[in-house]
Amino acid sequence: MHRLVLGTVQFGVPYGISNRTGKPDFNSARDIVKTAFDQGITRFDTAQAYGDSEEVLGRVFDKLKLGAQVKVYSKLHPGLDLRNEDAIQQSVADSLRKLKIGRLEGLLIHHEDGMRFWDEGLGGVLRRLVVQGKVKLIGASFYTPRKALTALDIDGINMIQVPANILDRRFENTGVFRKAQEHGKEVFVRSVFLQGLLLMPIDCVPLSMNHVLFYLKRLEQIASAMNLSRQELVLSYAATRWPSAFVLFGAQSVQQLMDNLRIFFKKNFVKIDENIFENIPENILNPMFWPKF
């Protein structure tokens, strides 16, 4: 089983604090997907709110004739009325049409706050989508460990998506990974590069984010001591830290994709002092609190 999942938000909208190239054009997106598939990656992550990401992916799958061989995970649009079954059914039908596939491997609630509608009919609607064969797994994307832990107790939730990286061990420290494994539920780790912030050149960090400089410089020191680049340190940590989780990552180019694959499968053993990165402020760990650029 290939643990890497290609995130495709960048196919639909410019993504990441360090992104200077915008979103890839269609040919670049096609080449990235083809290379990923040729390297064994069959899982792709998208969302209804990611601009035209679903549509671009669908065109790529159609061009490469991959529709029957890929597993796609998408998320309900955060602006959708989660108490309206017709709206949800239509949005899923639209996603399947755009993606040119017959079934979603996973459908997620985009924001954890949407879980409050689970017992108000949302859970039943999502279960019906599974019974109808439109979706295989149901899940949600989380920002806070407490809400993820609560969701793992719900029978209808098969998977969760959570942020985790070398700076952010909140979900690990609160037992989310352990509980998911005990309940037989899949964990998808996102933000291993913290939307590119962990790889950003020190001199390119915006003034409004200068509170992160201490941590980036510390990462640089640790990487240098191990004869690794910061990218190798951060991705190798993710590759070895959560061996039972799927790991999401994006790529702006084929070269970036291949670099990430090389590092991930080389699996440099990375061990750091667990006390180095403790009590990091949430305005660093959660992009929702970052200034708008």
Secondary structure, DSSP 4 states (H G I P E B T S, - for coil): ---EEEE-HHHHS--STT--S-S--HHHHHHHHHHHHHTT--EEE--TTSTTHHHHHHHHHHHHT-TTT-EEEEEE-TTS-TT-HHHHHHHHHHHHHHHT-S-EEEEEESSGGGGGGGGGTHHHHHHHHHHTTSEEEEEEE-SSHHHHHHHTT-TT--EEEEE--SS--HHHHTTHHHHHHHTT-EEEEE-TTTTTGGGS-GGGS-GGGGGGHHHHHHHHHHHHHTT--HHHHHHHHHHHH-TTSEEEE--SSHHHHHHHHHHHHH-------TTTT-S--HHHH-GGGSPP-
